[in-house]
Structures are given as structure tokens and as C-alpha cells.
């Protein structure tokens, strides 16, 4: 394993149900809805375990909040 791989920040994986609730409120979505391709490119570099499909907005109490990449778990039947 390379030293750089140990520095990568893990990406949260949320359930399909949680993602759908976040999406309903406008706090999550698909990458195509983002307008900054540089951000998506940076996420691909900084988060190698990210599937490259979804994002979420994380509201902060001490800060204004941030966009972050997320993975969505496969729906279990």
C-alpha cells in the first residue's frame, strides 16, 4: 500500500433510504447536478473509494457547512 493511500479520507456510505430523504430535502443529489467539474475532479483524487455518483450537503453547527462526496449502499430486497 502506498503512503498516499493511508492519507485518503474515507467516504461515508449511506443507505438508499437516507439518501432519498436527503435528496427530497435538496441536501443530496447526483454529480450531474453540480456545476463545478473541478470539484468533482478533486473529489476523485482525494477520495479514491468514492464511486463518483453522489454528493451530500453536511450542515455544520460551527461552520457554514460543506458539500461532500458520498456512496449510496445498494438497496437490499
C-alpha positions in Angstrom: 0.0 0.0 0.0 1.4 3.4 -0.9 1.8 6.1 1.7 -0.7 8.3 -0.1 -3.4 5.7 0.2 -3.2 6.0 4.0 -3.9 9.7 3.8 -7.1 9.4 1.8 -10.3 10.4 3.7 -12.9 7.6 3.7 -16.2 8.3 2.0 -19.4 7.8 4.0 -21.8 5.2 2.6 -25.4 6.0 3.4 -28.4 3.8 3.0 -30.7 4.2 0.0 -33.5 5.3 2.3 -31.3 8.0 3.9 -30.1 9.2 0.5 -33.7 9.5 -0.8 -34.6 11.6 2.3 -31.6 13.9 1.8 -32.4 14.1 -1.9 -36.0 15.0 -1.1 -34.9 18.0 1.0 -32.3 19.1 -1.5 -29.4 18.1 0.7 -28.1 15.4 -1.7 -28.0 14.5 -5.4 -26.2 13.1 -8.3 -23.0 14.5 -9.6 -24.6 15.7 -12.9 -26.4 18.4 -10.8 -23.2 20.0 -9.7 -21.9 22.9 -11.7 -18.2 22.7 -10.9 -16.3 20.0 -12.7 -13.1 21.0 -10.8 -14.7 20.0 -7.5 -15.7 16.6 -8.9 -12.2 16.1 -10.3 -10.7 17.0 -6.9 -13.1 14.5 -5.1 -11.9 11.7 -7.5 -8.4 12.5 -6.5 -8.9 13.0 -2.8 -11.4 10.1 -2.2 -10.3 7.1 -4.2 -13.0 4.9 -2.6 -15.8 7.2 -3.9 -18.0 5.7 -6.6 -18.2 9.1 -8.3 -22.0 9.3 -8.4 -23.5 11.1 -5.4 -22.9 14.1 -3.1 -24.5 15.4 0.1 -24.5 18.7 1.9 -23.4 18.4 5.5 -24.7 21.3 7.6 -22.3 22.5 10.3 -23.0 24.0 13.6 -19.7 25.8 13.9 -19.2 26.3 10.2 -21.5 27.1 7.3 -21.5 23.5 6.1 -19.9 21.7 3.1 -20.5 19.6 0.1 -19.0 16.1 0.3 -18.9 13.0 -1.8 -21.0 10.0 -0.6 -21.6 6.5 -1.7 -25.1 5.1 -1.6 -25.5 1.5 -0.5 -27.1 -1.0 -2.8 -30.8 -1.5 -2.0 -31.4 -4.7 -0.2 -34.6 -6.6 -1.2 
